[in-house]
Amino acid sequence: MVKFFSQVIALLYFSVIGFSQVDEIWLDSGFEKNDSVRLHQPLTDDQIKEYVLSRYTDRQAGLIGGQVSSIYHELVDSAVITIEIEGEHIRSIVANHGLFSLSIKQTHKNKLLDVTITHPDFHSYDTSLVFAGSDPVVLSVEMTPRYKILLRGRVFAGNVPLEGAGVEIKHDGKTYNLITRGCFYDDEDYWNCLFDGMFKLELTANDSSDSIYLTINKEGMKQLNTGMIFKEYKGEIMQLKMKYTSKLPVIPVNNLNLKLAFPFTSLDNDWYVNLTYYRLLNKTNLKRFAIGIDGNMYVSTISVSHNTLNGLDPVSSDSSYITGFIGPSVLFWLISPDRRKFSTYVGCTFSVQLNKPQLVFQPFIGTRFFVDINKALSLEIRYASYDRDIVHYNFNYYGNAERYTVSKHFDIIHLNLGVQVVF
């Protein structure tokens, strides 16, 4: 029975809530009923007249007043109303929420008044009237909006947004200079790259056939020129891609390389790994020379035949050998190092073999192609000539193996691929 009554009470409680009227303020939702009411709606003609008459306090002076709204029935705030009489400027006033009033001296009675109303977002409104001087003049003005767009774009270098690019926008005889945005810390202290490489500008035009011209500049990039007709722009974020110039903006002094060669790029089916650093001398007469240090190694798989017992066939085995080298290196640029495409070089590494004391010369020739301002891909042919101790075994009748080494000479030519970072 208790359970039955508790269920009935709960049902009645929720029914009352469901059918009761909700108080928005009591709910503390941040909204009130009058939030749904449009503020500053245009007044009716009678309300405009009542407003003007309420401002008519000085009977010794005439009065002109009224309301400025758009053709879409929205009040035009901050419109400038200018009065001229026979070419002489009398007074200017700024409308407050679309309403204005100003007094005119009786000395201008029966003269022609020129009324001009201007606002940057609307076409100008002009009218003329004869000032009677007795009753207040009530105006209800409707202004036609000018064409307005929010011009937005993102500048790319390849597929990477480009920050710090200069954007020059020309329209209606005016020039606007902007800079594309970079990443930034937002209000919540997060690193925000959402608008990286972007720019925006609000433009207003009297004629939808007006032209817009954009010029984008960035050091190391070719100038990008584009344009459009005002009415052609639909509000999308324009994707503007710049191309690199044929030369780098600054000749790189430091060069860090990682190079790899694979078995199919080597005559001896070797693996090759190389790490080098070069620094350009950057002197007047030696500006194409660079010196640095080169460390590399070959990973070789060598097949060796072993003699076993008399009358039995030899046995072969494969072994891997790692041969390392390190030493100073000299490089000369045949084509200037500030060229982005195929700046070719020759050089030689004077390396010491780490496995055994031996000086090894490694001449090379290569070229590179920049994928952006400071990163490039390289293609290089290298030659190396060195000796390596190869392990052999002899077997006796008891099955024991005797280990000995044989020095073997290698002449290696390989093609390697690399990644360069310059700074």
C-alpha positions in Angstrom: 0.0 0.0 0.0 2.8 2.4 0.9 4.5 1.6 -2.5 1.2 2.4 -4.3 0.7 5.8 -2.6 4.3 6.8 -3.3 3.9 6.0 -7.0 0.7 8.0 -7.1 2.3 11.0 -5.4 5.3 10.9 -7.8 3.0 10.7 -10.8 1.0 13.8 -9.7 4.2 15.7 -9.0 5.7 15.2 -12.4 2.3 15.8 -14.1 2.1 19.2 -12.4 5.6 20.1 -13.6 4.8 18.9 -17.1 1.7 21.0 -17.5 2.9 24.1 -15.6 4.3 27.2 -17.4 8.1 27.5 -17.3 9.6 30.6 -15.9 12.7 31.4 -17.9 14.3 33.6 -15.4 13.7 31.2 -12.5 15.5 28.5 -14.5 18.5 30.8 -14.7 19.3 29.7 -18.3 20.8 32.9 -19.3 17.9 33.8 -21.5 14.8 35.9 -20.9 11.6 36.3 -22.7 12.4 39.7 -24.1 15.6 38.2 -25.7 13.3 36.9 -28.4 11.9 40.4 -29.1 13.8 42.3 -31.7 15.3 45.4 -30.2 15.4 48.8 -32.0 12.7 48.0 -34.5 11.7 51.0 -36.8 8.9 53.2 -35.4 5.7 53.9 -37.2 5.1 57.3 -38.8 3.0 58.4 -35.8 5.7 57.3 -33.4 8.4 59.2 -35.4 6.2 62.3 -35.4 5.7 61.9 -31.6 9.4 61.6 -31.1 10.2 64.7 -33.2 7.5 66.8 -31.4 8.9 65.7 -28.0 12.2 67.3 -29.0 10.5 70.5 -30.1 11.2 72.7 -27.0 12.5 75.9 -28.6 9.6 77.5 -30.4 11.9 80.3 -31.6 13.7 77.8 -33.8 12.6 75.3 -36.5 13.2 71.6 -36.1 14.1 68.8 -38.5 14.0 65.2 -37.2 13.1 61.7 -38.0 14.3 58.1 -38.4 16.9 56.4 -40.6 16.2 52.7 -41.4 17.2 50.3 -44.1 15.0 48.9 -46.8 15.0 45.7 -44.8 13.3 47.6 -41.9 16.4 47.7 -39.6 17.4 50.9 -37.8 20.6 52.4 -39.1 22.8 53.5 -36.2 25.5 56.2 -36.4 24.3 57.6 -39.7 25.6 61.2 -40.3 23.0 63.8 -41.2 24.3 67.0 -42.8 22.3 70.1 -43.5 23.4 72.7 -46.1 21.5 75.9 -47.1 22.4 77.5 -50.4 25.8 75.6 -50.4 26.7 76.6 -46.9 27.2 73.9 -44.3 24.9 74.5 -41.3 25.2 71.5 -39.1 25.9 67.8 -38.8 24.5 65.3 -36.4 24.9 61.5 -35.8 21.7 59.5 -35.5 21.3 57.5 -32.3 19.6 54.2 -32.9 18.4 55.6 -36.2 16.7 58.7 -34.6 17.8 62.3 -35.0 16.7 65.8 -34.5 18.3 69.2 -35.0 17.2 72.8 -34.8 17.3 75.3 -37.6 17.4 79.1 -37.0 14.3 81.1 -38.2 16.7 83.2 -40.2 16.8 80.4 -42.8 13.0 80.4 -43.2 11.8 79.9 -46.8 15.2 78.8 -47.9 16.1 75.6 -49.7 17.7 73.0 -47.4 19.8 70.2 -48.7 19.8 67.1 -46.4 22.5 64.4 -46.9 22.6 61.2 -44.9 25.7 59.0 -45.1 26.8 55.7 -43.6 29.8 53.6 -44.7 27.6 50.5 -45.1 24.8 52.2 -47.1 24.3 54.3 -50.2 24.1 58.0 -49.5 20.6 59.5 -49.3 20.0 63.1 -50.5 16.9 65.2 -50.4 15.9 68.9 -50.6 13.1 70.8 -49.1 12.0 74.4 -48.4 12.2 75.2 -44.7 8.9 76.8 -43.7 10.0 77.6 -40.2 6.7 77.0 -38.5 6.0 73.3 -38.1 8.7 70.6 -37.4 9.8 68.7 -40.5 9.5 64.9 -40.0 11.5 62.6 -42.2 11.3 58.8 -42.5 14.4 57.8 -44.5 15.1 54.3 -46.0 18.7 53.7 -47.0 19.8 51.0 -49.4 22.7 48.8 -48.1 25.9 48.7 -50.1 27.3 45.3 -51.2 29.4 43.9 -48.4 31.7 40.8 -48.3 34.1 39.3 -45.8 37.1 38.4 -48.0 38.9 35.4 -46.6 41.9 33.4 -47.9 44.6 31.0 -46.8 48.1 31.2 -48.4 50.0 27.9 -49.0 53.6 27.0 -50.0 52.9 23.6 -51.5 50.5 22.1 -48.9 51.9 24.0 -45.9 50.1 27.2 -44.7 52.4 30.2 -45.1 52.4 32.6 -42.2 53.9 36.1 -42.4 53.1 36.6 -46.1 52.2 40.2 -47.1 48.7 40.5 -48.7 47.9 43.7 -50.6 44.3 44.2 -51.5 43.2 47.0 -53.8 39.5 48.0 -54.2 37.7 51.2 -55.1 40.9 53.2 -55.2 42.0 52.1 -51.7 44.8 49.8 -50.7 44.8 47.5 -47.7 47.9 45.7 -46.4 47.6 42.6 -44.3 49.8 39.8 -43.0 48.8 36.2 -42.9 48.4 34.8 -39.4 50.6 32.2 -37.7 49.9 29.8 -34.9 49.2 31.4 -31.5 48.3 30.6 -27.9 44.5 31.1 -27.4 42.7 32.3 -24.3 42.9 28.8 -22.8 46.6 28.7 -23.4 46.4 26.1 -26.1 48.7 26.2 -29.2 46.2 27.1 -31.9 47.0 26.6 -35.6 43.5 26.8 -36.9 44.0 30.1 -38.7 47.6 29.5 -39.8 48.3 31.2 -43.1 44.9 33.0 -43.2 43.8 36.6 -43.7 40.5 38.3 -43.8 39.1 41.8 -44.7 35.6 43.2 -44.8 34.9 45.1 -48.0 32.0 47.3 -49.1 31.1 48.4 -52.6 28.5 50.5 -54.3 28.6 48.4 -57.5 28.6 44.6 -57.4 30.7 44.7 -60.6 33.6 46.4 -58.8 37.0 44.6 -59.1 39.2 43.3 -56.3 42.9 42.8 -56.8 45.2 40.8 -54.6 49.0 40.7 -54.5 50.8 38.3 -52.2 54.5 38.5 -51.4 56.8 36.4 -49.3 60.6 36.3 -49.2 61.8 33.3 -51.3 58.4 33.0 -53.1 57.2 34.2 -56.4 54.8 37.1 -56.3 51.2 35.9 -56.6 48.6 38.1 -58.4 45.0 37.3 -58.6 41.6 39.1 -58.7 37.9 38.8 -59.0 34.6 40.7 -59.5 32.9 41.7 -56.2 29.7 39.7 -56.9 31.8 36.6 -57.9 33.0 36.0 -54.4 30.7 33.6 -52.5 32.3 33.8 -49.0 34.5 30.8 -49.3 38.0 30.6 -47.9 40.2 31.1 -51.0 43.1 28.6 -51.4 46.0 30.6 -52.7 49.2 28.7 -53.5 52.5 30.4 -54.0 55.5 29.0 -55.9 59.1 29.1 -54.8 61.6 31.3 -56.6 64.4 29.7 -58.5 66.8 30.8 -55.8 66.8 30.6 -52.0 66.4 34.0 -50.3 69.6 33.4 -48.3 72.5 31.2 -49.2 72.5 28.4 -46.6 75.7 28.1 -44.5 75.1 24.9 -42.6 74.1 21.6 -44.2 73.1 18.4 -42.4 72.7 15.3 -44.5 71.3 11.8 -44.0 71.9 9.4 -46.9 70.9 5.8 -47.6 71.8 3.3 -50.3 70.0 0.1 -50.7 71.2 -3.3 -52.1 69.6 -2.7 -55.5 71.4 0.7 -55.8 74.9 -0.8 -55.2 77.0 -3.0 -57.5 77.9 -5.2 -54.6 74.4 -5.4 -53.0 75.6 -3.4 -49.9 73.6 -1.4 -47.5 75.0 2.1 -46.9 74.3 4.7 -44.2 75.9 8.2 -44.1 75.6 11.2 -41.8 77.5 14.4 -42.7 77.7 18.0 -41.8 79.1 20.7 -44.0 79.7 24.4 -43.4 80.1 26.8 -46.3 83.3 28.9 -46.1 81.2 31.9 -47.3 84.3 33.9 -48.3 84.4 36.1 -51.4 86.8 33.8 -53.3 85.8 30.5 -51.7 82.0 30.9 -51.4 81.4 27.6 -53.2 83.6 25.5 -50.9 82.4 23.7 -47.9 84.2 21.7 -45.3 82.7 19.2 -42.8 82.9 15.8 -41.3 81.5 12.6 -42.8 80.6 9.3 -41.0 79.4 6.4 -43.0 79.3 2.6 -43.0 78.7 -0.3 -45.3 76.8 -3.4 -44.4 78.0 -6.2 -46.7 76.8 -9.8 -47.0 79.8 -11.9 -48.2 79.7 -15.6 -49.2 82.7 -17.7 -48.3 83.5 -21.3 -49.4 85.0 -23.6 -46.8 87.0 -26.8 -47.5 85.9 -29.8 -45.4 87.3 -33.3 -45.6 89.0 -34.8 -48.6 86.7 -36.1 -51.2 83.7 -34.0 -50.0 82.4 -30.9 -51.7 83.2 -27.4 -50.2 80.6 -25.8 -48.0 79.7 -22.1 -48.4 78.3 -19.7 -45.8 77.1 -16.1 -45.8 78.2 -13.6 -43.2 77.4 -9.9 -42.7 80.2 -7.4 -42.1 79.9 -3.8 -40.9 82.6 -1.5 -42.2 82.7 2.0 -40.7 84.5 5.1 -41.8 84.8 8.6 -40.4 86.9 11.6 -41.4 87.0 15.2 -42.8 85.3 16.0 -46.1 85.6 18.7 -48.7 82.8 19.7 -51.0 82.7 22.1 -54.0 79.4 23.4 -55.5 79.5 23.2 -59.4 76.2 25.1 -59.4 75.6 27.8 -56.8 74.1 26.4 -53.5 71.3 29.0 -53.5 69.7 27.4 -56.5 66.6 25.4 -55.5 66.7 23.0 -58.4 69.6 20.7 -59.1 72.4 22.5 -57.4 75.2 20.0 -58.2 78.3 19.4 -56.2 81.5 17.2 -56.1 83.7 16.3 -53.2 85.8 13.8 -51.5 85.9 12.3 -48.0 89.3 11.5 -46.4 88.1 8.8 -44.0 89.7 6.4 -41.7 88.4 2.8 -41.6 87.3 1.9 -38.1 87.8 -1.8 -38.5 91.5 -1.5 -39.3 93.9 1.5 -39.6 93.5 2.5 -43.2 93.0 5.8 -45.0 90.2 5.5 -47.6 89.3 8.1 -50.2 85.6 8.4 -51.1 85.0 10.7 -54.0 81.4 11.6 -54.9 79.2 13.7 -57.1 75.6 14.6 -56.4 72.8 17.1 -56.8 69.8 18.2 -54.8 66.3 19.5 -55.1 64.6 21.7 -52.5 61.1 20.8 -51.4 60.7 23.9 -49.3 62.9 26.7 -48.0 65.2 24.6 -45.9 64.7 21.0 -46.8 66.0 19.2 -49.9 66.3 15.7 -51.4 69.7 14.6 -52.7 70.9 12.1 -55.2 74.6 11.1 -55.1 77.0 8.6 -56.7 79.9 7.6 -54.4 83.0 5.4 -54.9 85.0 3.7 -52.2 88.1 1.4 -52.3 89.2 -0.4 -49.2 90.5 -3.7 -47.8 88.5 -5.9 -45.4 89.5 -9.0 -43.4 87.2 -11.9 -44.3 86.8 -14.9 -42.0 87.5 -18.4 -43.3 87.5 -21.8 -41.7 89.4 -25.1 -42.1 87.9 -28.4 -40.8 89.9 -31.4 -39.6 88.9 -35.1 -39.4 87.6 -34.5 -35.8 85.1 -31.9 -37.0 87.0 -29.0 -35.4 87.2 -25.7 -37.3 90.2 -23.6 -37.5 89.5 -19.9 -38.0 91.7 -17.6 -40.1 91.2 -14.3 -42.0 92.0 -13.3 -45.6 92.3 -9.7 -46.6 90.1 -8.9 -49.6 90.0 -5.7 -51.6 86.7 -4.1 -52.4 85.8 -1.4 -55.0 82.3 -0.2 -54.4 80.2 2.2 -56.4 76.7 3.0 -55.2 73.9 5.4 -55.7 72.4 6.9 -52.5 69.3 8.9 -51.7 69.4 11.6 -49.0 67.6 14.3 -47.1 69.3 17.6 -46.4 68.4 20.3 -43.9 70.0 23.6 -44.4 70.2 26.6 -41.9 
